[in-house]
Amino acid sequence: MMKKIAFLLCIGLLAMVLQGACGNDDNKSNNNTTTKEEKKPADIKVTFIELGSVRCIPCKKMQPIMEEIKKEYEGQVKVVFHDVWTEEGRPFAYQFRIRVIPTQVFLDKDGNEYFRHEGFFPKEELVKVLKQKGVK
């Protein structure tokens, strides 16, 4: 019961944040690439973007998985986390048009989204998505 309440609170807070700022971002681009103009090394095959919050229970459960992916697939997978409940992370909620947190977005080497998942994502399933783009 407590998990349901916490989840509903997470959803409600996200909805309020998104609703409050919707009118202010009409001129922003809605493309599916990261906003930082970083040059990716040629061997990065996938960018794994986690959109969530450090205060959200399912998001907290994703943190160790993200760290494992970062270590195990270093040089092949770039792991990015955006806390969408912060001022710095909120624009990414709009850019990637998220509906719930956590949301995982996977970009290929060219920056094109090829997979998206909403909610907690078990490591075994996540690795299957990475392997679709040749991650070993």
QUIVENMO-V939224 format. One record per residue. RES is the residue in three letters. NEAR is the number of other C-alpha atoms within 10 Angstrom. Layout:
res=RES near=NEAR
res=RES near=NEAR
//
This chain:
res=MET near=6
res=MET near=7
res=LYS near=10
res=LYS near=9
res=ILE near=10
res=ALA near=14
res=PHE near=17
res=LEU near=12
res=LEU near=13
res=CYS near=22
res=ILE near=17
res=GLY near=13
res=LEU near=13
res=LEU near=22
res=ALA near=13
res=MET near=11
res=VAL near=16
res=LEU near=20
res=GLN near=10
res=GLY near=10
res=ALA near=13
res=CYS near=11
res=GLY near=9
res=ASN near=8
res=ASP near=12
res=ASP near=9
res=ASN near=7
res=LYS near=10
res=SER near=10
res=ASN near=13
res=ASN near=14
res=ASN near=15
res=THR near=15
res=THR near=16
res=THR near=11
res=LYS near=6
res=GLU near=7
res=GLU near=7
res=LYS near=6
res=LYS near=13
res=PRO near=11
res=ALA near=9
res=ASP near=12
res=ILE near=17
res=LYS near=24
res=VAL near=28
res=THR near=24
res=PHE near=25
res=ILE near=20
res=GLU near=24
res=LEU near=25
res=GLY near=31
res=SER near=22
res=VAL near=17
res=ARG near=11
res=CYS near=18
res=ILE near=17
res=PRO near=20
res=CYS near=22
res=LYS near=15
res=LYS near=15
res=MET near=20
res=GLN near=15
res=PRO near=12
res=ILE near=16
res=MET near=19
res=GLU near=11
res=GLU near=12
res=ILE near=19
res=LYS near=17
res=LYS near=12
res=GLU near=12
res=TYR near=17
res=GLU near=13
res=GLY near=15
res=GLN near=21
res=VAL near=24
res=LYS near=19
res=VAL near=18
res=VAL near=15
res=PHE near=16
res=HIS near=18
res=ASP near=21
res=VAL near=24
res=TRP near=21
res=THR near=13
res=GLU near=8
res=GLU near=10
res=GLY near=16
res=ARG near=19
res=PRO near=19
res=PHE near=18
res=ALA near=22
res=TYR near=19
res=GLN near=17
res=PHE near=20
res=ARG near=14
res=ILE near=20
res=ARG near=14
res=VAL near=18
res=ILE near=25
res=PRO near=27
res=THR near=21
res=GLN near=23
res=VAL near=20
res=PHE near=24
res=LEU near=23
res=ASP near=18
res=LYS near=18
res=ASP near=12
res=GLY near=16
res=ASN near=15
res=GLU near=18
res=TYR near=13
res=PHE near=14
res=ARG near=15
res=HIS near=15
res=GLU near=15
res=GLY near=14
res=PHE near=16
res=PHE near=18
res=PRO near=11
res=LYS near=15
res=GLU near=9
res=GLU near=9
res=LEU near=17
res=VAL near=15
res=LYS near=11
res=VAL near=18
res=LEU near=23
res=LYS near=12
res=GLN near=14
res=LYS near=15
res=GLY near=10
res=VAL near=17
res=LYS near=12
//
